[in-house]
Amino acid sequence: MNNQSKLTFLGLFILFPITFLLASLIWRFFIKSEDFINVVTDSLSILGVYYILASIVFAVMKVRNVNLKDI
């Protein structure tokens, strides 16, 4: 893996989901005062769908030999 691929992986599979989870937790639990378990389960289910879709997109890109620079 080159540096561009590593940064893309870090951004799309680690930093973005953690940022989403923290923002959702802060907004819905602390500001809107919703139940903690509802906030966590909703956020994790959204992230689950995100990971599935992102994995499919990257698998298709790998099979078709699409480079990230081409996008």
Secondary structure, 3 states (H helix, E strand, C coil): CCHHHHHHHHHHHHHHHHHHHHHHHHHHHHHCCCCHHHHHHHHHHHHHHHHHHHHHHHHHHHHCCCCHHHC
